[in-house]
């Protein structure tokens, strides 16, 4: 039979939730980009064994990015509960990633495919665009949490318990 070459990312979306017990803290561009705000943080993989391949590692990274988004949203929710999330950028372009985010957040994700998400976001935040009118006229693809929501709640609790401790042990350059 002929074997077709798949990208590691395509294969990652086929891996079962939880990536075979792997957790990947995605602090690859330093931790100051997340809610922990620690520039000494570095990316970490936990649970790695010889049974894990590149697809499982990539899946753990994708899940870790969504876990960090959830961590950020939980901080915002200390002020106001959120019933859904809006998504733009590369994640909104990939249906499997939008679904993964909905499952990990446990709420609907409205994915917007925008040519310049940063410019639109800045205009919305700056009040240059009426957000109500904009979102009424901009079509989103809605991703609702699937049956994996319950599993991801448990996995997120393990992730969140494990990786804040990493902030205390991170070493400066």
VENMONOR-V229720 format. One record per backbone hydrogen bond with DSSP energy under -0.5 kcal/mol. NH is the residue of the N-H (numbers start at 0). CO is the residue of the C=O. E is the energy in kcal/mol with one decimal. If there is no record, write none. Layout:
NH_CO_E + NH_CO_E
This chain:
3_1_-0.5 + 10_6_-2.1 + 11_7_-1.9 + 12_8_-1.6 + 13_10_-1.2 + 14_10_-0.6 + 14_11_-1.1 + 18_15_-1.7 + 20_17_-1.6 + 21_17_-0.8 + 21_18_-0.7 + 22_45_-2.1 + 23_59_-0.6 + 24_43_-2.8 + 25_23_-0.7 + 26_24_-1.1 + 27_25_-1.9 + 29_26_-0.7 + 30_37_-0.7 + 30_40_-0.7 + 32_29_-1.1 + 33_30_-1.8 + 36_30_-0.6 + 36_33_-1.2 + 37_30_-0.6 + 40_37_-1.8 + 42_26_-0.9 + 43_24_-1.5 + 45_22_-3.1 + 51_48_-1.4 + 56_52_-2.0 + 57_53_-2.7 + 58_54_-2.3 + 59_55_-2.4 + 60_56_-2.0 + 61_57_-2.4 + 62_58_-2.7 + 63_59_-2.6 + 64_60_-2.3 + 65_61_-1.6 + 66_62_-2.6 + 67_63_-2.2 + 68_64_-1.7 + 69_65_-2.4 + 70_66_-2.4 + 71_67_-2.0 + 72_68_-2.5 + 73_69_-2.4 + 74_70_-1.2 + 75_71_-1.7 + 76_72_-2.2 + 77_74_-1.3 + 78_75_-1.8 + 79_75_-1.6 + 84_107_-2.1 + 86_109_-3.1 + 91_88_-0.7 + 92_88_-0.8 + 92_89_-0.8 + 93_90_-1.1 + 94_92_-0.6 + 96_93_-0.7 + 97_93_-2.2 + 98_94_-2.5 + 99_95_-2.2 + 100_96_-2.3 + 101_97_-2.1 + 102_98_-2.5 + 103_99_-2.4 + 104_100_-2.9 + 105_101_-1.9 + 106_101_-1.0 + 107_82_-0.6 + 108_142_-2.7 + 109_84_-3.3 + 110_108_-0.8 + 110_140_-3.0 + 111_86_-3.4 + 111_109_-0.6 + 113_111_-1.0 + 119_115_-2.3 + 120_116_-2.7 + 121_117_-2.5 + 122_118_-2.3 + 123_119_-2.5 + 124_120_-2.8 + 125_121_-2.4 + 126_123_-1.0 + 127_122_-1.9 + 128_122_-1.4 + 130_128_-0.8 + 133_129_-2.8 + 134_130_-2.7 + 135_131_-1.6 + 136_132_-1.6 + 137_133_-0.7 + 138_136_-0.6 + 140_110_-2.4 + 141_139_-0.6 + 142_108_-2.8 + 143_141_-0.5 + 148_145_-1.9 + 149_146_-0.7 + 151_147_-2.7 + 152_148_-1.8 + 153_149_-1.6 + 154_150_-2.5 + 155_151_-2.7 + 156_152_-1.8 + 157_153_-1.7 + 158_154_-2.7 + 159_155_-3.3 + 160_156_-1.8 + 161_157_-1.9 + 162_158_-2.8 + 163_159_-1.1 + 166_162_-0.7 + 166_163_-1.1 + 167_163_-0.7 + 167_164_-0.7 + 168_164_-0.9 + 169_165_-1.1
